[in-house]
Amino acid sequence: MEGMIHSIETFGTVDGPGIRYVVFVKGCPMRCMYCHNPDTWLMKGGETKTVEEILDDYERYKPFLKGGGLTVTGGEPLLQIDFVTELFEEAKKRDIHTCLDTSGIQFRRNKPEILAKYERLMKATDLIMLDIKHIDPVEHKKLTGQPCDNIFDFLKFLDEQEKEIWIRHVLVPGITYIPEYLERLGTFIAQFKHVKALDVLPYHNMGKEKYDKMGMDYVLKDVPEATKAQAIEAREIILGAMKKERQRLKDSGEF
């Protein structure tokens, strides 16, 4: 099976545990204001690669991928769920650790044929890095152009499947960098037993040059970049709210 690929990184250090081979796929329904890869939004302009081609290339770098494995990101990988599933299934046959970096926006629990595809994919997925863009439904729609219902339901599904989950959250001054929203995020993710890590990523505007070259308006051009110190502070707020809520759930017998 072939997938539409944007690019491949052979020495990824921020896309899962260890050093990783990272496949960036084409296509995404989200239009996040801070997206630094708008060239992944559309399917056109990519390169088709087969599952075998990717895994054979992976083998060339395997000696250097210490403690790592294969990560598929995007774009939104689940727009090409059949391809990702076959890629991960074949990867597991080669004893390769698999990681899926997704927004979860494509998830549909109420459609049995789609749910079955997700259940199959999960059997070949070791780790899911789930990007939660915003905890507030109204603000989420403003930030991404999409509702958050499917994303939050996908997190519930992952927890039901007992998959290891890492939450990723981009800290944007004036948008997500607001204590109320950070606390709400912590309280929300506290209920999911299989959330094992939290990464708060400081917003940067490195994508602005790419927007300029593509003739696109960079909406956040006047928003200051977030600092590492702010990201650390925000993470502590989220974890504090998460710890408080988990204790409440334990005391009530709900966790």
Salt bridges, closest charged atoms under 4 A:
ASP15 OD1 - ARG168 NH1 3.99
ASP39 OD2 - HIS6 NE2 2.88
ASP39 OD1 - LYS210 NZ 3.38
GLU47 OE2 - LYS49 NZ 3.65
ASP56 OD1 - ARG94 NH2 3.18
ASP57 OD1 - ARG60 NH1 2.63
GLU59 OE2 - ARG94 NH1 3.47
ASP82 OD2 - LYS117 NZ 3.24
GLU89 OE2 - ARG120 NE 2.71
GLU90 OE2 - LYS93 NZ 2.97
ASP101 OD2 - ARG168 NH1 3.31
ASP126 OD2 - LYS92 NZ 2.68
ASP136 OD1 - ARG184 NH2 3.14
GLU139 OE2 - LYS142 NZ 3.19
ASP153 OD1 - ARG109 NH2 3.01
GLU160 OE1 - ARG109 NH1 3.09
GLU180 OE2 - ARG184 NH1 3.44
GLU209 OE2 - LYS213 NZ 3.52
ASP212 OD2 - LYS208 NZ 3.24
ASP217 OD1 - LYS221 NZ 2.89
GLU245 OE2 - ARG248 NH2 2.84
GLU254 OE2 - ARG248 NH1 3.86
